[in-house]
């Protein structure tokens, strides 16, 4: 995307926004989510928390040009989320 837009910073912001929106259905529909059934809060969380993580992934990608670190970090974050939902650990 940065080649098309010709700006790495803008491409990170756009893809982070899209990354956040991609997580919107999970935030709204997941019964274990604090935002379950509340569309306004789901959007806010998707664009702030998930968007911030998207920026982090974008910065990692910009520095390394390797998806492995992003995949590992995303898996690590998801594992902690699953453990917290299941009340393990």
Secondary structure, DSSP 4 states (H G I P E B T S, - for coil): -HHHHT-HHHHHHHHHHHHHHHTHHHHHH-TTSTTTT-HHHHHHHIIIIIHHHHHHHHHHHHHH--HHHHHHHHHHHHHHHHHHHHT--
